[in-house]
Amino acid sequence: MENEKFSLHPTLAADTSTIAELPLCKLLLSNDSNYPWTILVPRRNDISEIFQLSADDQQQLLTESSTLSHCLQSVLSPDKLNIAALGNMVPQLHVHHIARYKNDKAWPAPVWGHSEPTQYVSAARDKLVEDIYSWIDTQTDLLNHTRNKTSANNRPGDANSSSAYQLAQLNIATQQYPLEAPEMADFVANLDRINQLADDAPGFVWRLQTPEGDATGIRHFGENVVVNMSTWADIDSLHNYVYKSAHTDILKRRREWFTTMRTYSVLWWVKSGCRPTIEEAAHRLKQLEKLGPHEDAFTFKRSWPAPKS
């Protein structure tokens, strides 16, 4: 059972960013952009060696390590993965998973002590965190425990959540090419199908659209920025559509058509039946970028419950 009083070692806390909470481990990203460097830390206090874990925890650690390895190989295509539990400087049990390339600074030597750490640019760090989180979320069930736990505490989407509110979402994307360009043909060709998939999805309520049936003609954020805005019964309904339906196949190809943006999506609660305006959505997106996730503008990774009616 997860230890509610688990404390992360101060050195790990200072040198990393959290990617996700897995059933056993905190998944961290090292703040060293020289190498894509992730770390699994079992949430068990006073443990420095793997054999000190229970038999069930040892098996779970192996599962999470194998999953993370598969994720890094799929997302980053490294030449080799370095996996190690050292602990000479930080005694708390933690397992490094490092994506290595033949052209990285330390290859073929170990990375430890080779180069001074180089801090990530925020946008690059956030993108890597999102890519890793999304792969684990769409390809495995390891994050279900987090959603199930928060639902038990009246998270939006639970049957006991207030029906007085619905979830609104805004997603924007900056095109690499004009919509009529050949490079955008597959995206355009799939618009009607994906929009219909949303319309038919459980929990779907409403989406922003012009008389043509989509929102590609709405250019509030710039001439090369497409907009998607909709409302849903709860956060789980939207999550299932985005990550657990045929929409995922299109999502995986977004880099073919759109540039990387630091903040491109925001969630917030609206009263049932309310249709948010594009101006309100733009304000929420700005607040998320300025303040980070909070009760008025949040993300899948850090969400807030619906207000009490």
ChimeraX commands (.cxc) that place a marker at each C-alpha (Angstrom):
marker #1 position 0.00,0.00,0.00 radius 0.5
marker #1 position 1.29,3.48,-0.85 radius 0.5
marker #1 position 2.89,5.27,2.08 radius 0.5
marker #1 position 0.99,8.52,2.59 radius 0.5
marker #1 position 3.91,10.05,4.51 radius 0.5
marker #1 position 6.57,9.30,1.90 radius 0.5
marker #1 position 9.28,11.97,1.72 radius 0.5
marker #1 position 11.43,12.50,-1.37 radius 0.5
marker #1 position 15.13,13.07,-0.66 radius 0.5
marker #1 position 15.89,16.83,-0.83 radius 0.5
marker #1 position 18.56,16.37,-3.50 radius 0.5
marker #1 position 16.16,14.52,-5.78 radius 0.5
marker #1 position 13.45,17.09,-5.10 radius 0.5
marker #1 position 15.80,19.95,-6.01 radius 0.5
marker #1 position 17.27,18.38,-9.15 radius 0.5
marker #1 position 14.16,16.98,-10.84 radius 0.5
marker #1 position 10.67,17.66,-12.14 radius 0.5
marker #1 position 7.79,15.26,-11.55 radius 0.5
marker #1 position 6.41,13.49,-14.61 radius 0.5
marker #1 position 3.84,11.20,-12.98 radius 0.5
marker #1 position 2.87,9.18,-9.93 radius 0.5
marker #1 position 2.92,5.48,-10.83 radius 0.5
marker #1 position 1.45,2.81,-8.53 radius 0.5
marker #1 position 4.74,2.34,-6.70 radius 0.5
marker #1 position 7.14,5.03,-7.90 radius 0.5
marker #1 position 7.42,8.72,-8.43 radius 0.5
marker #1 position 8.59,9.21,-12.00 radius 0.5
marker #1 position 11.00,12.14,-12.24 radius 0.5
marker #1 position 12.89,13.96,-14.98 radius 0.5
marker #1 position 16.40,15.09,-14.16 radius 0.5
marker #1 position 16.96,18.79,-14.81 radius 0.5
marker #1 position 19.97,18.03,-17.00 radius 0.5
marker #1 position 19.26,18.51,-20.68 radius 0.5
marker #1 position 22.55,16.88,-21.70 radius 0.5
marker #1 position 20.70,13.55,-21.61 radius 0.5
marker #1 position 17.03,12.50,-21.43 radius 0.5
marker #1 position 17.35,11.26,-17.87 radius 0.5
marker #1 position 14.43,9.84,-15.92 radius 0.5
marker #1 position 14.34,8.38,-12.41 radius 0.5
marker #1 position 11.98,5.98,-10.64 radius 0.5
marker #1 position 11.74,6.46,-6.86 radius 0.5
marker #1 position 9.67,3.87,-4.95 radius 0.5
marker #1 position 7.43,5.68,-2.47 radius 0.5
marker #1 position 8.78,3.75,0.46 radius 0.5
marker #1 position 10.68,5.44,3.27 radius 0.5
marker #1 position 13.97,4.15,4.69 radius 0.5
marker #1 position 14.70,1.92,1.69 radius 0.5
marker #1 position 18.11,2.05,0.02 radius 0.5
marker #1 position 18.32,-1.33,-1.73 radius 0.5
marker #1 position 15.90,-3.22,-3.97 radius 0.5
marker #1 position 16.01,-6.37,-1.82 radius 0.5
marker #1 position 14.58,-4.33,1.09 radius 0.5
marker #1 position 11.32,-3.91,-0.82 radius 0.5
marker #1 position 8.55,-6.43,-0.32 radius 0.5
marker #1 position 8.23,-9.16,-2.96 radius 0.5
marker #1 position 5.18,-7.42,-4.43 radius 0.5
marker #1 position 7.00,-4.07,-4.56 radius 0.5
marker #1 position 10.01,-5.68,-6.23 radius 0.5
marker #1 position 7.74,-7.07,-8.95 radius 0.5
marker #1 position 5.97,-3.73,-9.34 radius 0.5
marker #1 position 9.30,-1.92,-9.63 radius 0.5
marker #1 position 10.30,-4.31,-12.41 radius 0.5
marker #1 position 6.99,-3.65,-14.19 radius 0.5
marker #1 position 7.36,0.11,-13.95 radius 0.5
marker #1 position 11.02,-0.03,-14.99 radius 0.5
marker #1 position 10.19,-2.15,-18.03 radius 0.5
marker #1 position 7.32,0.16,-18.97 radius 0.5
marker #1 position 9.50,3.26,-18.64 radius 0.5
marker #1 position 12.21,1.61,-20.75 radius 0.5
marker #1 position 9.68,0.79,-23.47 radius 0.5
marker #1 position 8.38,4.36,-23.28 radius 0.5
marker #1 position 11.80,5.96,-23.66 radius 0.5
marker #1 position 12.66,3.67,-26.57 radius 0.5
marker #1 position 9.39,4.50,-28.31 radius 0.5
marker #1 position 9.37,8.24,-27.65 radius 0.5
marker #1 position 13.08,9.04,-27.99 radius 0.5
marker #1 position 14.60,6.24,-30.13 radius 0.5
marker #1 position 17.92,6.16,-28.24 radius 0.5
marker #1 position 20.88,4.03,-29.28 radius 0.5
marker #1 position 21.01,2.51,-25.78 radius 0.5
marker #1 position 19.28,2.76,-22.42 radius 0.5
marker #1 position 21.39,3.00,-19.26 radius 0.5
marker #1 position 19.52,1.67,-16.21 radius 0.5
marker #1 position 21.16,1.74,-12.80 radius 0.5
marker #1 position 20.53,2.10,-9.07 radius 0.5
marker #1 position 23.64,3.67,-7.53 radius 0.5
marker #1 position 22.84,5.67,-4.42 radius 0.5
marker #1 position 26.39,6.59,-3.46 radius 0.5
marker #1 position 25.45,10.24,-2.97 radius 0.5
marker #1 position 21.69,9.93,-2.38 radius 0.5
marker #1 position 20.91,6.85,-0.26 radius 0.5
marker #1 position 17.15,6.80,-0.99 radius 0.5
marker #1 position 16.44,4.00,-3.46 radius 0.5
marker #1 position 16.08,5.41,-6.97 radius 0.5
marker #1 position 16.60,3.85,-10.37 radius 0.5
marker #1 position 18.04,5.88,-13.24 radius 0.5
marker #1 position 16.74,5.34,-16.79 radius 0.5
marker #1 position 18.85,7.35,-19.22 radius 0.5
marker #1 position 18.42,7.54,-22.99 radius 0.5
marker #1 position 21.87,7.48,-24.58 radius 0.5
marker #1 position 22.99,8.43,-28.08 radius 0.5
marker #1 position 26.25,7.82,-29.89 radius 0.5
marker #1 position 26.62,11.58,-30.31 radius 0.5
marker #1 position 25.87,12.58,-26.71 radius 0.5
marker #1 position 28.51,14.29,-24.59 radius 0.5
marker #1 position 29.61,11.23,-22.63 radius 0.5
marker #1 position 29.24,8.37,-25.14 radius 0.5
marker #1 position 30.32,5.63,-24.70 radius 0.5
marker #1 position 31.33,6.38,-21.09 radius 0.5
marker #1 position 28.87,6.57,-18.17 radius 0.5
marker #1 position 27.22,9.96,-17.73 radius 0.5
marker #1 position 28.03,10.39,-14.04 radius 0.5
marker #1 position 30.65,13.05,-13.45 radius 0.5
marker #1 position 31.27,13.60,-17.15 radius 0.5
marker #1 position 29.70,17.03,-17.81 radius 0.5
marker #1 position 28.25,19.88,-15.82 radius 0.5
marker #1 position 24.43,19.73,-15.86 radius 0.5
marker #1 position 22.71,22.00,-18.36 radius 0.5
marker #1 position 19.27,23.23,-17.32 radius 0.5
marker #1 position 16.36,22.63,-19.67 radius 0.5
marker #1 position 14.66,25.44,-21.50 radius 0.5
marker #1 position 11.18,25.38,-19.95 radius 0.5
marker #1 position 9.38,24.61,-23.21 radius 0.5
marker #1 position 11.69,21.68,-24.00 radius 0.5
marker #1 position 11.31,20.25,-20.49 radius 0.5
marker #1 position 7.51,20.59,-20.55 radius 0.5
marker #1 position 7.31,18.93,-23.95 radius 0.5
marker #1 position 9.41,15.96,-22.84 radius 0.5
marker #1 position 7.36,15.57,-19.66 radius 0.5
marker #1 position 4.14,15.67,-21.69 radius 0.5
marker #1 position 5.44,13.17,-24.27 radius 0.5
marker #1 position 6.48,10.65,-21.62 radius 0.5
marker #1 position 3.29,11.12,-19.59 radius 0.5
marker #1 position 1.08,10.77,-22.67 radius 0.5
marker #1 position 2.81,7.57,-23.84 radius 0.5
marker #1 position 2.41,5.92,-20.44 radius 0.5
marker #1 position -1.18,7.12,-20.24 radius 0.5
marker #1 position -2.21,5.89,-23.67 radius 0.5
marker #1 position -0.19,2.67,-23.82 radius 0.5
marker #1 position -0.59,1.33,-20.26 radius 0.5
marker #1 position -2.93,1.27,-17.27 radius 0.5
marker #1 position -0.31,2.50,-14.81 radius 0.5
marker #1 position -1.95,5.91,-14.34 radius 0.5
marker #1 position -5.44,4.56,-13.71 radius 0.5
marker #1 position -4.73,4.30,-9.98 radius 0.5
marker #1 position -4.33,8.08,-9.85 radius 0.5
marker #1 position -7.64,8.78,-11.56 radius 0.5
marker #1 position -9.42,6.14,-9.49 radius 0.5
marker #1 position -8.02,7.55,-6.28 radius 0.5
marker #1 position -9.06,11.11,-7.04 radius 0.5
marker #1 position -12.49,9.97,-8.24 radius 0.5
marker #1 position -12.99,8.38,-4.85 radius 0.5
marker #1 position -12.51,11.85,-3.42 radius 0.5
marker #1 position -15.27,13.27,-5.68 radius 0.5
marker #1 position -13.05,14.03,-8.63 radius 0.5
marker #1 position -14.93,15.38,-11.65 radius 0.5
marker #1 position -16.36,12.48,-13.61 radius 0.5
marker #1 position -17.29,10.44,-10.56 radius 0.5
marker #1 position -20.95,9.53,-10.32 radius 0.5
marker #1 position -21.21,11.65,-7.17 radius 0.5
marker #1 position -19.74,14.77,-8.78 radius 0.5
marker #1 position -21.99,17.81,-9.07 radius 0.5
marker #1 position -23.99,17.83,-12.29 radius 0.5
marker #1 position -24.34,21.60,-11.93 radius 0.5
marker #1 position -20.99,21.97,-13.72 radius 0.5
marker #1 position -19.44,20.68,-16.93 radius 0.5
marker #1 position -15.85,20.68,-18.14 radius 0.5
marker #1 position -14.71,23.17,-20.78 radius 0.5
marker #1 position -11.53,22.72,-22.78 radius 0.5
marker #1 position -9.52,24.84,-25.20 radius 0.5
marker #1 position -6.79,23.46,-27.42 radius 0.5
marker #1 position -4.84,25.56,-29.91 radius 0.5
marker #1 position -2.14,24.58,-32.42 radius 0.5
marker #1 position 0.15,26.59,-34.67 radius 0.5
marker #1 position 0.23,25.21,-38.21 radius 0.5
marker #1 position 3.54,24.49,-39.91 radius 0.5
marker #1 position 1.86,24.93,-43.30 radius 0.5
marker #1 position -1.32,26.54,-44.71 radius 0.5
marker #1 position -4.37,24.29,-44.47 radius 0.5
marker #1 position -4.47,23.92,-48.24 radius 0.5
marker #1 position -0.84,22.75,-48.41 radius 0.5
marker #1 position -0.20,19.10,-49.35 radius 0.5
marker #1 position 1.56,18.57,-46.01 radius 0.5
marker #1 position -1.75,19.26,-44.19 radius 0.5
marker #1 position -3.88,17.00,-46.39 radius 0.5
marker #1 position -4.17,14.12,-43.92 radius 0.5
marker #1 position -5.09,16.47,-41.10 radius 0.5
marker #1 position -7.81,18.15,-43.14 radius 0.5
marker #1 position -9.08,14.84,-44.47 radius 0.5
marker #1 position -9.59,13.54,-40.93 radius 0.5
marker #1 position -11.32,16.62,-39.49 radius 0.5
marker #1 position -14.90,15.52,-40.13 radius 0.5
marker #1 position -14.23,12.00,-38.88 radius 0.5
marker #1 position -12.57,13.15,-35.65 radius 0.5
marker #1 position -15.22,15.79,-35.01 radius 0.5
marker #1 position -17.93,13.18,-35.48 radius 0.5
marker #1 position -16.04,10.87,-33.12 radius 0.5
marker #1 position -16.19,13.62,-30.49 radius 0.5
marker #1 position -19.88,14.30,-31.15 radius 0.5
marker #1 position -20.65,10.61,-30.60 radius 0.5
marker #1 position -18.36,10.16,-27.58 radius 0.5
marker #1 position -19.91,9.46,-24.15 radius 0.5
marker #1 position -20.03,12.67,-22.11 radius 0.5
marker #1 position -19.71,15.04,-25.08 radius 0.5
marker #1 position -21.88,18.17,-24.73 radius 0.5
marker #1 position -20.91,20.89,-27.23 radius 0.5
marker #1 position -18.08,22.10,-29.46 radius 0.5
marker #1 position -17.24,25.40,-31.09 radius 0.5
marker #1 position -17.89,25.36,-34.84 radius 0.5
marker #1 position -18.77,27.52,-37.81 radius 0.5
marker #1 position -21.58,26.66,-40.27 radius 0.5
marker #1 position -18.99,24.53,-42.10 radius 0.5
marker #1 position -19.00,22.12,-39.15 radius 0.5
marker #1 position -15.54,22.78,-37.69 radius 0.5
marker #1 position -13.57,25.62,-36.10 radius 0.5
marker #1 position -10.75,25.99,-38.64 radius 0.5
marker #1 position -12.19,29.33,-39.79 radius 0.5
marker #1 position -11.90,30.84,-36.29 radius 0.5
marker #1 position -8.54,32.59,-36.04 radius 0.5
marker #1 position -8.72,34.41,-32.72 radius 0.5
marker #1 position -5.13,33.49,-31.78 radius 0.5
marker #1 position -3.54,34.28,-35.15 radius 0.5
marker #1 position -3.89,33.48,-38.83 radius 0.5
marker #1 position -1.88,30.26,-38.52 radius 0.5
marker #1 position -3.42,29.02,-35.22 radius 0.5
marker #1 position -6.31,26.55,-35.28 radius 0.5
marker #1 position -8.73,26.32,-32.36 radius 0.5
marker #1 position -10.67,23.50,-30.73 radius 0.5
marker #1 position -13.06,24.27,-27.87 radius 0.5
marker #1 position -15.72,22.03,-26.35 radius 0.5
marker #1 position -17.60,21.13,-23.19 radius 0.5
marker #1 position -17.98,17.70,-21.61 radius 0.5
marker #1 position -19.93,16.09,-18.80 radius 0.5
marker #1 position -16.77,15.46,-16.80 radius 0.5
marker #1 position -13.00,15.17,-17.05 radius 0.5
marker #1 position -12.95,11.41,-17.54 radius 0.5
marker #1 position -15.21,11.65,-20.61 radius 0.5
marker #1 position -12.84,14.11,-22.25 radius 0.5
marker #1 position -9.79,12.11,-21.22 radius 0.5
marker #1 position -11.20,8.93,-22.72 radius 0.5
marker #1 position -11.92,10.68,-26.01 radius 0.5
marker #1 position -8.50,12.31,-26.22 radius 0.5
marker #1 position -6.36,9.35,-25.15 radius 0.5
marker #1 position -8.47,6.20,-25.42 radius 0.5
marker #1 position -10.20,6.51,-28.79 radius 0.5
marker #1 position -9.26,6.71,-32.47 radius 0.5
marker #1 position -8.43,10.37,-31.76 radius 0.5
marker #1 position -5.15,9.13,-30.26 radius 0.5
marker #1 position -3.86,8.12,-33.71 radius 0.5
marker #1 position -4.24,11.72,-34.91 radius 0.5
marker #1 position -2.79,13.09,-31.68 radius 0.5
marker #1 position 0.39,11.06,-32.18 radius 0.5
marker #1 position 0.92,12.75,-35.58 radius 0.5
marker #1 position 0.51,16.35,-34.37 radius 0.5
marker #1 position 4.18,17.18,-34.90 radius 0.5
marker #1 position 3.78,16.49,-38.62 radius 0.5
marker #1 position 1.37,19.41,-38.88 radius 0.5
marker #1 position 1.92,21.74,-35.91 radius 0.5
marker #1 position 4.80,23.41,-34.12 radius 0.5
marker #1 position 5.66,22.90,-30.46 radius 0.5
marker #1 position 3.96,25.31,-28.08 radius 0.5
marker #1 position 4.65,25.69,-24.37 radius 0.5
marker #1 position 1.01,26.21,-23.33 radius 0.5
marker #1 position -1.61,25.11,-25.80 radius 0.5
marker #1 position -4.41,23.50,-23.79 radius 0.5
marker #1 position -6.46,24.45,-20.74 radius 0.5
marker #1 position -9.38,22.98,-18.80 radius 0.5
marker #1 position -11.89,24.76,-16.55 radius 0.5
marker #1 position -15.37,24.30,-15.08 radius 0.5
marker #1 position -18.49,26.02,-16.42 radius 0.5
marker #1 position -22.09,25.87,-15.24 radius 0.5
marker #1 position -24.05,23.19,-17.03 radius 0.5
marker #1 position -25.40,24.44,-20.33 radius 0.5
marker #1 position -22.96,27.36,-20.47 radius 0.5
marker #1 position -21.19,27.93,-23.80 radius 0.5
marker #1 position -17.80,29.55,-23.09 radius 0.5
marker #1 position -16.65,32.35,-25.35 radius 0.5
marker #1 position -13.35,32.35,-27.19 radius 0.5
marker #1 position -12.35,35.44,-25.20 radius 0.5
marker #1 position -12.93,33.64,-21.91 radius 0.5
marker #1 position -10.97,30.64,-23.16 radius 0.5
marker #1 position -8.05,32.86,-24.20 radius 0.5
marker #1 position -8.04,34.41,-20.73 radius 0.5
marker #1 position -7.97,30.97,-19.09 radius 0.5
marker #1 position -5.04,29.92,-21.28 radius 0.5
marker #1 position -3.11,33.07,-20.33 radius 0.5
marker #1 position -3.81,32.46,-16.64 radius 0.5
marker #1 position -2.56,28.89,-16.92 radius 0.5
marker #1 position 0.64,30.04,-18.60 radius 0.5
marker #1 position 1.16,32.80,-16.02 radius 0.5
marker #1 position 0.17,31.04,-12.79 radius 0.5
marker #1 position 0.42,27.34,-13.62 radius 0.5
marker #1 position -2.45,24.92,-12.94 radius 0.5
marker #1 position -5.00,26.22,-10.44 radius 0.5
marker #1 position -8.72,25.91,-9.77 radius 0.5
marker #1 position -9.71,28.28,-12.59 radius 0.5
marker #1 position -7.35,26.94,-15.27 radius 0.5
marker #1 position -5.85,23.47,-15.09 radius 0.5
marker #1 position -4.66,20.41,-17.05 radius 0.5
marker #1 position -5.23,16.66,-17.15 radius 0.5
marker #1 position -2.09,16.12,-15.13 radius 0.5
marker #1 position -3.12,18.59,-12.41 radius 0.5
marker #1 position -6.89,18.90,-12.29 radius 0.5
marker #1 position -9.34,20.47,-9.84 radius 0.5
marker #1 position -12.78,19.22,-8.77 radius 0.5
marker #1 position -15.93,20.97,-9.92 radius 0.5
marker #1 position -17.15,23.74,-7.62 radius 0.5
marker #1 position -19.73,22.75,-5.06 radius 0.5
marker #1 position -23.22,23.72,-6.10 radius 0.5
marker link #1:1,2 radius 0.2
marker link #1:2,3 radius 0.2
marker link #1:3,4 radius 0.2
marker link #1:4,5 radius 0.2
marker link #1:5,6 radius 0.2
marker link #1:6,7 radius 0.2
marker link #1:7,8 radius 0.2
marker link #1:8,9 radius 0.2
marker link #1:9,10 radius 0.2
marker link #1:10,11 radius 0.2
marker link #1:11,12 radius 0.2
marker link #1:12,13 radius 0.2
marker link #1:13,14 radius 0.2
marker link #1:14,15 radius 0.2
marker link #1:15,16 radius 0.2
marker link #1:16,17 radius 0.2
marker link #1:17,18 radius 0.2
marker link #1:18,19 radius 0.2
marker link #1:19,20 radius 0.2
marker link #1:20,21 radius 0.2
marker link #1:21,22 radius 0.2
marker link #1:22,23 radius 0.2
marker link #1:23,24 radius 0.2
marker link #1:24,25 radius 0.2
marker link #1:25,26 radius 0.2
marker link #1:26,27 radius 0.2
marker link #1:27,28 radius 0.2
marker link #1:28,29 radius 0.2
marker link #1:29,30 radius 0.2
marker link #1:30,31 radius 0.2
marker link #1:31,32 radius 0.2
marker link #1:32,33 radius 0.2
marker link #1:33,34 radius 0.2
marker link #1:34,35 radius 0.2
marker link #1:35,36 radius 0.2
marker link #1:36,37 radius 0.2
marker link #1:37,38 radius 0.2
marker link #1:38,39 radius 0.2
marker link #1:39,40 radius 0.2
marker link #1:40,41 radius 0.2
marker link #1:41,42 radius 0.2
marker link #1:42,43 radius 0.2
marker link #1:43,44 radius 0.2
marker link #1:44,45 radius 0.2
marker link #1:45,46 radius 0.2
marker link #1:46,47 radius 0.2
marker link #1:47,48 radius 0.2
marker link #1:48,49 radius 0.2
marker link #1:49,50 radius 0.2
marker link #1:50,51 radius 0.2
marker link #1:51,52 radius 0.2
marker link #1:52,53 radius 0.2
marker link #1:53,54 radius 0.2
marker link #1:54,55 radius 0.2
marker link #1:55,56 radius 0.2
marker link #1:56,57 radius 0.2
marker link #1:57,58 radius 0.2
marker link #1:58,59 radius 0.2
marker link #1:59,60 radius 0.2
marker link #1:60,61 radius 0.2
marker link #1:61,62 radius 0.2
marker link #1:62,63 radius 0.2
marker link #1:63,64 radius 0.2
marker link #1:64,65 radius 0.2
marker link #1:65,66 radius 0.2
marker link #1:66,67 radius 0.2
marker link #1:67,68 radius 0.2
marker link #1:68,69 radius 0.2
marker link #1:69,70 radius 0.2
marker link #1:70,71 radius 0.2
marker link #1:71,72 radius 0.2
marker link #1:72,73 radius 0.2
marker link #1:73,74 radius 0.2
marker link #1:74,75 radius 0.2
marker link #1:75,76 radius 0.2
marker link #1:76,77 radius 0.2
marker link #1:77,78 radius 0.2
marker link #1:78,79 radius 0.2
marker link #1:79,80 radius 0.2
marker link #1:80,81 radius 0.2
marker link #1:81,82 radius 0.2
marker link #1:82,83 radius 0.2
marker link #1:83,84 radius 0.2
marker link #1:84,85 radius 0.2
marker link #1:85,86 radius 0.2
marker link #1:86,87 radius 0.2
marker link #1:87,88 radius 0.2
marker link #1:88,89 radius 0.2
marker link #1:89,90 radius 0.2
marker link #1:90,91 radius 0.2
marker link #1:91,92 radius 0.2
marker link #1:92,93 radius 0.2
marker link #1:93,94 radius 0.2
marker link #1:94,95 radius 0.2
marker link #1:95,96 radius 0.2
marker link #1:96,97 radius 0.2
marker link #1:97,98 radius 0.2
marker link #1:98,99 radius 0.2
marker link #1:99,100 radius 0.2
marker link #1:100,101 radius 0.2
marker link #1:101,102 radius 0.2
marker link #1:102,103 radius 0.2
marker link #1:103,104 radius 0.2
marker link #1:104,105 radius 0.2
marker link #1:105,106 radius 0.2
marker link #1:106,107 radius 0.2
marker link #1:107,108 radius 0.2
marker link #1:108,109 radius 0.2
marker link #1:109,110 radius 0.2
marker link #1:110,111 radius 0.2
marker link #1:111,112 radius 0.2
marker link #1:112,113 radius 0.2
marker link #1:113,114 radius 0.2
marker link #1:114,115 radius 0.2
marker link #1:115,116 radius 0.2
marker link #1:116,117 radius 0.2
marker link #1:117,118 radius 0.2
marker link #1:118,119 radius 0.2
marker link #1:119,120 radius 0.2
marker link #1:120,121 radius 0.2
marker link #1:121,122 radius 0.2
marker link #1:122,123 radius 0.2
marker link #1:123,124 radius 0.2
marker link #1:124,125 radius 0.2
marker link #1:125,126 radius 0.2
marker link #1:126,127 radius 0.2
marker link #1:127,128 radius 0.2
marker link #1:128,129 radius 0.2
marker link #1:129,130 radius 0.2
marker link #1:130,131 radius 0.2
marker link #1:131,132 radius 0.2
marker link #1:132,133 radius 0.2
marker link #1:133,134 radius 0.2
marker link #1:134,135 radius 0.2
marker link #1:135,136 radius 0.2
marker link #1:136,137 radius 0.2
marker link #1:137,138 radius 0.2
marker link #1:138,139 radius 0.2
marker link #1:139,140 radius 0.2
marker link #1:140,141 radius 0.2
marker link #1:141,142 radius 0.2
marker link #1:142,143 radius 0.2
marker link #1:143,144 radius 0.2
marker link #1:144,145 radius 0.2
marker link #1:145,146 radius 0.2
marker link #1:146,147 radius 0.2
marker link #1:147,148 radius 0.2
marker link #1:148,149 radius 0.2
marker link #1:149,150 radius 0.2
marker link #1:150,151 radius 0.2
marker link #1:151,152 radius 0.2
marker link #1:152,153 radius 0.2
marker link #1:153,154 radius 0.2
marker link #1:154,155 radius 0.2
marker link #1:155,156 radius 0.2
marker link #1:156,157 radius 0.2
marker link #1:157,158 radius 0.2
marker link #1:158,159 radius 0.2
marker link #1:159,160 radius 0.2
marker link #1:160,161 radius 0.2
marker link #1:161,162 radius 0.2
marker link #1:162,163 radius 0.2
marker link #1:163,164 radius 0.2
marker link #1:164,165 radius 0.2
marker link #1:165,166 radius 0.2
marker link #1:166,167 radius 0.2
marker link #1:167,168 radius 0.2
marker link #1:168,169 radius 0.2
marker link #1:169,170 radius 0.2
marker link #1:170,171 radius 0.2
marker link #1:171,172 radius 0.2
marker link #1:172,173 radius 0.2
marker link #1:173,174 radius 0.2
marker link #1:174,175 radius 0.2
marker link #1:175,176 radius 0.2
marker link #1:176,177 radius 0.2
marker link #1:177,178 radius 0.2
marker link #1:178,179 radius 0.2
marker link #1:179,180 radius 0.2
marker link #1:180,181 radius 0.2
marker link #1:181,182 radius 0.2
marker link #1:182,183 radius 0.2
marker link #1:183,184 radius 0.2
marker link #1:184,185 radius 0.2
marker link #1:185,186 radius 0.2
marker link #1:186,187 radius 0.2
marker link #1:187,188 radius 0.2
marker link #1:188,189 radius 0.2
marker link #1:189,190 radius 0.2
marker link #1:190,191 radius 0.2
marker link #1:191,192 radius 0.2
marker link #1:192,193 radius 0.2
marker link #1:193,194 radius 0.2
marker link #1:194,195 radius 0.2
marker link #1:195,196 radius 0.2
marker link #1:196,197 radius 0.2
marker link #1:197,198 radius 0.2
marker link #1:198,199 radius 0.2
marker link #1:199,200 radius 0.2
marker link #1:200,201 radius 0.2
marker link #1:201,202 radius 0.2
marker link #1:202,203 radius 0.2
marker link #1:203,204 radius 0.2
marker link #1:204,205 radius 0.2
marker link #1:205,206 radius 0.2
marker link #1:206,207 radius 0.2
marker link #1:207,208 radius 0.2
marker link #1:208,209 radius 0.2
marker link #1:209,210 radius 0.2
marker link #1:210,211 radius 0.2
marker link #1:211,212 radius 0.2
marker link #1:212,213 radius 0.2
marker link #1:213,214 radius 0.2
marker link #1:214,215 radius 0.2
marker link #1:215,216 radius 0.2
marker link #1:216,217 radius 0.2
marker link #1:217,218 radius 0.2
marker link #1:218,219 radius 0.2
marker link #1:219,220 radius 0.2
marker link #1:220,221 radius 0.2
marker link #1:221,222 radius 0.2
marker link #1:222,223 radius 0.2
marker link #1:223,224 radius 0.2
marker link #1:224,225 radius 0.2
marker link #1:225,226 radius 0.2
marker link #1:226,227 radius 0.2
marker link #1:227,228 radius 0.2
marker link #1:228,229 radius 0.2
marker link #1:229,230 radius 0.2
marker link #1:230,231 radius 0.2
marker link #1:231,232 radius 0.2
marker link #1:232,233 radius 0.2
marker link #1:233,234 radius 0.2
marker link #1:234,235 radius 0.2
marker link #1:235,236 radius 0.2
marker link #1:236,237 radius 0.2
marker link #1:237,238 radius 0.2
marker link #1:238,239 radius 0.2
marker link #1:239,240 radius 0.2
marker link #1:240,241 radius 0.2
marker link #1:241,242 radius 0.2
marker link #1:242,243 radius 0.2
marker link #1:243,244 radius 0.2
marker link #1:244,245 radius 0.2
marker link #1:245,246 radius 0.2
marker link #1:246,247 radius 0.2
marker link #1:247,248 radius 0.2
marker link #1:248,249 radius 0.2
marker link #1:249,250 radius 0.2
marker link #1:250,251 radius 0.2
marker link #1:251,252 radius 0.2
marker link #1:252,253 radius 0.2
marker link #1:253,254 radius 0.2
marker link #1:254,255 radius 0.2
marker link #1:255,256 radius 0.2
marker link #1:256,257 radius 0.2
marker link #1:257,258 radius 0.2
marker link #1:258,259 radius 0.2
marker link #1:259,260 radius 0.2
marker link #1:260,261 radius 0.2
marker link #1:261,262 radius 0.2
marker link #1:262,263 radius 0.2
marker link #1:263,264 radius 0.2
marker link #1:264,265 radius 0.2
marker link #1:265,266 radius 0.2
marker link #1:266,267 radius 0.2
marker link #1:267,268 radius 0.2
marker link #1:268,269 radius 0.2
marker link #1:269,270 radius 0.2
marker link #1:270,271 radius 0.2
marker link #1:271,272 radius 0.2
marker link #1:272,273 radius 0.2
marker link #1:273,274 radius 0.2
marker link #1:274,275 radius 0.2
marker link #1:275,276 radius 0.2
marker link #1:276,277 radius 0.2
marker link #1:277,278 radius 0.2
marker link #1:278,279 radius 0.2
marker link #1:279,280 radius 0.2
marker link #1:280,281 radius 0.2
marker link #1:281,282 radius 0.2
marker link #1:282,283 radius 0.2
marker link #1:283,284 radius 0.2
marker link #1:284,285 radius 0.2
marker link #1:285,286 radius 0.2
marker link #1:286,287 radius 0.2
marker link #1:287,288 radius 0.2
marker link #1:288,289 radius 0.2
marker link #1:289,290 radius 0.2
marker link #1:290,291 radius 0.2
marker link #1:291,292 radius 0.2
marker link #1:292,293 radius 0.2
marker link #1:293,294 radius 0.2
marker link #1:294,295 radius 0.2
marker link #1:295,296 radius 0.2
marker link #1:296,297 radius 0.2
marker link #1:297,298 radius 0.2
marker link #1:298,299 radius 0.2
marker link #1:299,300 radius 0.2
marker link #1:300,301 radius 0.2
marker link #1:301,302 radius 0.2
marker link #1:302,303 radius 0.2
marker link #1:303,304 radius 0.2
marker link #1:304,305 radius 0.2
marker link #1:305,306 radius 0.2
marker link #1:306,307 radius 0.2
marker link #1:307,308 radius 0.2
marker link #1:308,309 radius 0.2
view
